[in-house]
């Protein structure tokens, strides 16, 4: 008697847009492989990662680099063969553009999920609103899940699942001890603060020539990042007298965590990788502690210190209770939550072009999402129409005064 044909496995499509989202997408694709046939793509957009950034994000976890696909091709695929699960590892404006405008509110998959590729506490109203047309929000700690569940916006978004940001991984070794700094594009925001931070790193390196102080960059000049960096540290270094053992490097963070005496950041998610690798860590409170500095979640961690602590090499170990509530939880459940969800209502249709201001907002969202990668007729027309829309908007506002 012939063996019964096994039921086909459900399909999952994971779509990423930028460097940090691609790294997160690779991890989530690994979560899915036990129960789904998984495909990972990068949609061509305003911040498409370079080949070097893709290599660092993938970090050898895939047999081949993910294919890069245009927005039109992605829309066509979703219309013809919607998957069981669509995970949008993308910035909010691109998600909103895809689900509401390009797909016109029709379902892109049985379940549409999205998430933020890092620490997200407190959750932002804008981040949730831009993902309100999804079904499932993926977060990374019990604390984040509680906060998001309390503030779910009106829309289709109706569940919150838990995934891990950290894992055990092999770290790279070095012939010299090192201290690693993980910079961020947005914080500290003030140019003078960034110069002060770089000067402290330089002072640390000068005082200890026996070790390397590594500034682990996310990208170099000409490479797009999830958030645009107005004053990159390697550019700031060009006008400063810094010692030779302060070095700028790229690649996966794990390659720099071996033989690491300490790790320092303002608020980067990379701190969690350092903690998981057993590296003493310092989270700088020199520039404030708040949601704007993206470090409020570290309150109670025992990791805060200033630039004086950095120069004195006073790194910390995290509080165990803080770890349990923040990112070092037990089992993940987001895949189970996704499998148990039924299709929801169609997404709300986008606002019609009722005013020049609404048109301007749609143009802005589209530009942020796709940039010059928007080669559609609509995109080209919108770029040509920007001066006219600005004039109309100023005229309307003038009449209201």
Secondary structure, DSSP 4 states (H G I P E B T S, - for coil): -PPPPPPPPEEEEEEE-SHHHHHHHHHHHHHHTTTEEEEEEEE--TTPPPHHHHHHHHTT-SSSPPEEE-HHHHHHHHHHS-EEEEEEES-HHHHHIIIIIISTT--SEEEEEEE-SS---SPPHHHHHHTTTSSEEEESSHHHHHHHHHTPPSSS--EEEE--S---------SS-EEEEE--SSSS-SHHHHHHHHHHHHHHHHH-TTSEEEEE-S--TT---SS--SS-HHHHHTTS---TTEEEE-S-GGGG-TTEEEEEESS-THHHHHHHTT--EEEE-TT--STTTT-GGGTTSS-EE-HHHHHTT--B---HHHHHHTT--S---HHHHHHTPPP-PPPPPPPP--SHHHHHHHHHHHHHHHGGG--SHHHHHHHHHHHHHHHHHHHHHHHH-
